Amino acid sequence: MKSLWVTMLAMKGVRDSCFRGQSLLKYLTSTETLPPFVKKGRCVANKTLFDFSALLREIRDKGARAVCHNLSQKNLQYGSCILACNPVYSVRESYQRLFLSTFDMVIESMDSNGYKTELNRFDLFHGHLFHTQVDCKEIVGILFHCYEYPNSDVILKDVNLGFCQAHSCCSPSLEEWRYRNVIWVAWWCDDATVGIYRPPTQKIFLLDGSHKCISDLRVDATKFGPNCPNTVWEGHFGNAIGDVYHFEGDIYLANIPE
C-alpha cells in the first residue's frame, strides 16, 4: 500500500518524491500538511521587519552579484582552521539584515522542536544559498547545516574533521544530529504580463536525515547513525549561488560558483 505521503504527492502531480529535492520543495510550498520526515520550524515575522521582496528578486536576477558588496579582507579562519577559502565578500547592509534574521530563525526553530543549536564556529555558522523555479514559483532558499564540527564524544567518533574540530564544544545528541539539515525557503509567483508582483511567503523546515527521502539528498550514501556525516547537498534543491557565513557578528559570502 502506498504511504499517505506518496498518495498526496501523486494527487499533486509530483514525481520521484524521494529522489528529487525540487519535488520536495514543490510539496512544501503548496500545502500546510507536512510529510513524516519534515518538521515545521518557527518563521517569526518580527525577524524580518522590512520588505525583502526586492532583495529576493535581485538574487533571482543577478545571483551573487546582487548580494556582494566588496571583496573582504577578512579571513574566515581561526588559526589553522579555515572555515571558508578566499575570495570572501562582504554583503550589502540590506542582505546583512535578511541573512542574520534567517540564522536567528534556525536557532528558534530547533529550540521549538526541543533541540539546541548555537551560533559558533563548531555548530551553526553557515548556510548554502540557492535559487530555483518550480512551476510558477520563484524560490530562494538557504540550506543550513547545524553541528558542523561536533566533538567526538557521541557523533562522528571515527571521523577526523581536521583542525576545525579541535577543542570543539559542540555535543549534539543523535536525535539532534538527525535534524541537522534545516532549510529556509521564500517563494512568490509573479505575473509580469499584468504587472502583478506578489510578496514572498517564507517558511523554515527541519529535515529528518534518518529517512530515505532525505538520505537520498545527502552527499554520501552512508547509513544514518552516529558516524554518518548527514550532510544534505543544496544542489538537489536548485542552483547554488554561494555560501552565507555568520562570522563575528557579520555576514559574508564565499564559495561562489564560477
HELIX and SHEET records of a PDB file:
HELIX    1   1 LEU A    4  MET A   11  1                                   8    
HELIX    2   2 GLY A   21  LEU A   28  1                                   8    
HELIX    3   3 ALA A   45  LYS A   47  5                                   3    
HELIX    4   4 SER A   53  LYS A   62  1                                  10    
HELIX    5   5 ALA A   64  VAL A   67  1                                   4    
HELIX    6   6 GLU A   93  SER A  112  1                                  20    
HELIX    7   7 GLY A  162  GLN A  165  5                                   4    
HELIX    8   8 LEU A  174  ARG A  178  1                                   5    
HELIX    9   9 ALA A  192  VAL A  194  5                                   3    
HELIX   10  10 LYS A  212  SER A  215  1                                   4    
HELIX   11  11 GLU A  234  HIS A  236  5                                   3    
SHEET    1   A 9 VAL A  38  LYS A  40  0                                        
SHEET    2   A 9 THR A 201  LEU A 207 -1                                        
SHEET    3   A 9 ASN A 181  TRP A 188 -1                                        
SHEET    4   A 9 LYS A 137  HIS A 145 -1                                        
SHEET    5   A 9 HIS A 126  VAL A 134 -1                                        
SHEET    6   A 9 ASN A 239  PHE A 247 -1                                        
SHEET    7   A 9 ASP A 250  ALA A 254 -1                                        
SHEET    8   A 9 VAL A  88  VAL A  91 -1                                        
SHEET    9   A 9 CYS A  68  LEU A  71 -1                                        
SHEET    1   B 2 GLN A  77  TYR A  78  0                                        
SHEET    2   B 2 CYS A  81  ILE A  82 -1                                        
SHEET    1   C 2 ASP A 190  ASP A 191  0                                        
SHEET    2   C 2 ILE A 196  TYR A 197 -1                                        
END                                                                             
